[in-house]
């Protein structure tokens, strides 16, 4: 019923800003790999193993410097006994690829985390001078250590520069509100809570295209493309609000259906690293 409602209702009139000259260039890096049983990812999954890959995204903005979306694990995650991972066990902090990152101009000035799980926000510890942009409710979630929810805050809990984001502008695509980080349409934050209390997806509009980074709103492409939710036990145990999580999936699905120019980047879709160039090459469709 929910699927029929979401796919039949008209989209709001606000469409994503298309990428273009002057909006900077976006890059993607792999920050970890792992596997989990299919039943964790899908309602009808079994014991077969599904690949998980972790990604970070780097935008070189011409006015605001370097922006990192989901910095991944911190560099201390090289030792899984020091900073353990649940699914992404073969972790590489984004700092470990900085010989490549540093070939680009500018320092990391801004970090955005889609949510507070360690494989997405942990790497904030490697960018102590950057401003973190996050929903306040999600930051509070990210400070409450929980092995079950993969929250391990000690590397970043004392991070000083924070900007608590409010979705203070009107509808954007199928989403009821948004926050335009720089006011130029290059980085647009969208509410996709459900997986965690303040989960946020990030639309990056760059000269090399429009890229919707959905974090764990969708682990795999199937989640948003069909759409299909995560495994039954995953939703019951790991999702903060399963119904809100499904609604976020449906909105992403509806948007991608309506706008074929939108590149949806699922949080752990293994095929992305085969289909798209990795840093130091810019993303390209």
C-alpha positions in Angstrom: 0.0 0.0 0.0 2.8 2.4 0.9 4.6 1.6 -2.3 1.6 2.3 -4.4 1.0 5.6 -2.5 4.6 6.8 -2.9 4.9 5.9 -6.6 1.6 7.3 -7.6 1.7 10.7 -5.9 3.0 13.6 -8.0 6.6 14.8 -7.2 6.9 18.3 -5.9 7.9 20.9 -8.5 11.4 21.5 -7.1 13.9 19.4 -9.0 17.6 18.8 -8.3 20.0 21.4 -9.5 21.9 20.0 -12.4 25.6 19.9 -12.3 27.6 22.4 -14.2 30.7 24.6 -14.5 31.8 26.4 -11.4 30.3 23.9 -9.0 33.5 21.9 -8.4 34.5 18.3 -9.0 33.5 15.2 -7.0 35.6 12.1 -6.3 34.9 8.7 -4.7 37.2 6.6 -2.6 36.9 3.0 -1.2 37.3 3.0 2.6 36.5 -0.7 3.4 35.2 -4.0 2.3 33.4 -6.9 4.0 30.6 -9.4 3.7 27.4 -10.4 5.5 24.7 -13.1 5.0 22.0 -12.2 2.4 19.3 -12.5 5.1 20.8 -9.4 6.7 20.4 -7.3 3.5 17.1 -8.7 2.1 13.8 -10.0 3.5 14.1 -13.3 1.5 17.9 -13.5 1.7 19.6 -16.7 2.9 23.1 -17.7 4.0 24.8 -16.6 0.8 27.3 -13.9 1.4 26.7 -10.4 0.1 29.6 -8.0 -0.5 29.7 -4.7 1.4 32.0 -1.9 0.3 32.4 1.4 2.1 32.8 4.7 0.2 33.8 8.3 0.9 33.0 11.2 -1.4 35.2 14.3 -1.8 34.0 17.5 -3.4 36.5 20.2 -4.3 34.4 23.3 -4.1 35.8 26.4 -5.8 34.8 28.8 -3.0 34.5 26.6 0.1 37.4 24.2 -0.2 37.3 20.5 0.1 34.2 18.8 1.4 34.1 15.2 2.6 30.9 13.2 2.7 31.1 10.1 4.9 34.8 10.0 5.9 34.5 6.3 6.7 36.5 4.7 9.5 39.3 6.6 11.2 42.9 5.7 10.4 43.1 3.7 13.7 40.8 1.2 12.1 43.8 -0.4 10.4 43.8 -2.5 13.5 40.4 -4.2 13.8 41.1 -4.8 17.5 41.5 -1.1 18.1 38.4 0.1 16.2 36.3 -2.9 15.2 33.9 -3.0 12.4 30.8 -5.3 12.1 30.4 -5.6 8.3 33.2 -3.5 6.9 36.1 -5.3 8.5 38.8 -4.6 5.9 38.8 -0.9 6.7 41.0 1.9 5.3 40.6 5.4 6.8 40.3 8.1 4.2 43.5 9.5 5.6 45.2 6.4 4.3 44.5 7.6 0.7 45.5 11.2 1.4 48.7 10.8 -0.7 46.0 10.9 -3.5 43.6 13.3 -1.8 46.4 15.8 -1.2 47.2 15.9 -4.9 44.0 17.9 -5.2 43.9 21.6 -4.2 42.9 22.8 -0.8 42.5 21.2 2.7 39.4 19.4 4.1 37.3 22.2 5.5 33.9 20.6 5.8 32.8 17.0 6.7 29.2 15.7 6.3 28.2 12.4 7.8 25.0 10.8 6.6 24.7 9.2 10.0 26.5 8.2 13.2 27.6 4.6 12.5 31.4 4.1 12.8 32.0 3.2 9.2 30.5 6.5 8.1 31.5 9.1 10.7 34.5 7.5 12.4 37.0 9.1 10.0 36.0 12.6 11.3 38.8 12.0 13.8 41.3 12.4 11.0 40.0 15.9 10.1 40.1 17.7 13.4 40.1 21.2 11.9 37.1 20.6 9.6 33.5 21.7 10.4 31.1 18.8 10.9 27.7 19.4 9.4 25.1 17.1 11.0 21.6 17.0 12.4 21.8 17.5 16.2 19.7 14.5 16.9 22.1 12.4 14.9 25.1 13.8 16.7 23.6 12.8 20.0 23.0 9.3 18.6 26.6 9.2 17.5 27.9 9.8 21.0 26.1 6.9 22.6 28.4 3.9 22.2 26.6 0.7 21.1 28.1 -2.4 19.6 24.8 -3.4 18.3 24.3 -0.2 16.4 28.0 0.1 15.4 28.5 3.4 17.3 32.0 3.8 18.6 32.5 7.5 19.4 35.8 7.8 21.2 37.9 8.9 18.2 35.7 11.8 17.4 33.5 12.6 20.4 35.6 15.7 21.3 35.4 17.2 17.8 35.0 21.0 18.3 33.7 22.6 15.1 30.1 21.5 14.6 27.2 23.0 12.6 23.9 21.5 13.6 21.8 21.4 10.4 18.1 22.3 10.2 16.0 21.4 7.2 15.0 25.0 6.9 14.0 25.2 3.3 11.0 23.8 1.4 10.5 20.7 -0.6 13.2 19.4 -2.9 12.4 16.5 -5.3 10.2 14.1 -3.4 11.5 15.3 0.0 9.4 17.6 2.2 12.4 19.9 3.2 16.1 20.4 2.6 19.1 22.4 3.6 21.3 24.1 1.0 24.7 24.0 2.7 26.5 26.8 0.8 23.4 28.5 -0.8 24.6 27.7 -4.3 22.9 24.3 -4.9 26.2 22.4 -4.8 25.6 20.5 -1.6 22.0 19.8 -0.6 21.2 17.9 2.6 17.9 15.9 2.7 16.1 14.2 5.5 16.1 10.4 5.2 15.7 9.4 8.9 14.7 5.8 9.7 17.9 3.8 9.7 19.0 6.2 12.4 17.1 9.1 14.1 18.7 11.9 12.0 20.0 10.1 8.9 20.6 12.5 6.1 21.2 12.0 2.4 23.5 14.4 0.5 23.0 15.6 -3.0 26.2 16.8 -4.6 25.7 18.9 -7.7 29.1 19.2 -9.4 30.5 20.0 -12.8 30.8 16.2 -13.3 27.2 15.4 -12.5 24.6 15.1 -9.8 25.3 12.5 -7.1 22.9 11.5 -4.4 24.9 9.9 -1.5 22.2 8.0 0.5 24.4 6.4 3.2 22.6 3.5 4.9 19.1 4.6 3.7 20.0 2.0 1.0 22.9 -0.4 1.6 22.6 -1.9 -1.9 21.2 -0.7 -5.3 18.4 -3.2 -5.0 17.1 -1.4 -2.0 16.3 1.8 -3.8 15.9 0.5 -7.4 13.2 -2.1 -6.8 12.6 -0.9 -4.0 13.0 -3.5 -1.3 13.7 -3.0 2.4 16.6 -4.6 4.4 16.2 -8.0 6.1 13.4 -8.6 8.6 15.7 -8.9 11.6 17.8 -6.0 10.5 14.8 -3.7 10.4 13.5 -4.9 13.8 16.9 -4.7 15.6 19.0 -2.1 13.8 16.6 0.4 12.2 15.5 3.2 14.4 12.2 3.6 12.6 11.5 0.9 10.0 8.5 2.7 8.5 10.3 5.9 8.1 13.2 4.0 6.6 10.9 2.5 4.0 9.5 5.9 3.2 13.0 7.2 2.6 13.7 4.4 0.2 10.5 5.0 -1.7 11.3 8.7 -2.1 14.8 7.9 -3.4 13.2 5.4 -5.8 10.6 7.8 -7.0 13.2 10.5 -7.6 15.5 8.3 -9.6 12.6 7.1 -11.7 11.6 10.7 -12.5 15.1 12.0 -13.1 17.4 9.7 -15.1 20.3 12.1 -14.7 20.4 11.5 -11.0 23.2 9.2 -9.9 22.1 7.3 -6.7 25.1 6.0 -4.7 24.0 3.3 -2.3 26.0 3.2 0.9 27.6 -0.2 0.4 26.8 -1.3 -3.2 29.8 -3.4 -4.2 29.4 -2.7 -7.9 30.0 1.0 -7.6 33.8 0.6 -7.6 33.6 -1.3 -10.9 31.2 1.0 -12.5 32.7 4.4 -11.6 36.3 5.7 -11.5 37.9 6.1 -8.1 40.0 8.9 -6.7 42.3 10.4 -8.1 40.0 10.3 -11.2 36.8 12.3 -10.9 33.5 10.5 -10.9 31.9 10.1 -14.3 28.8 8.3 -15.5 
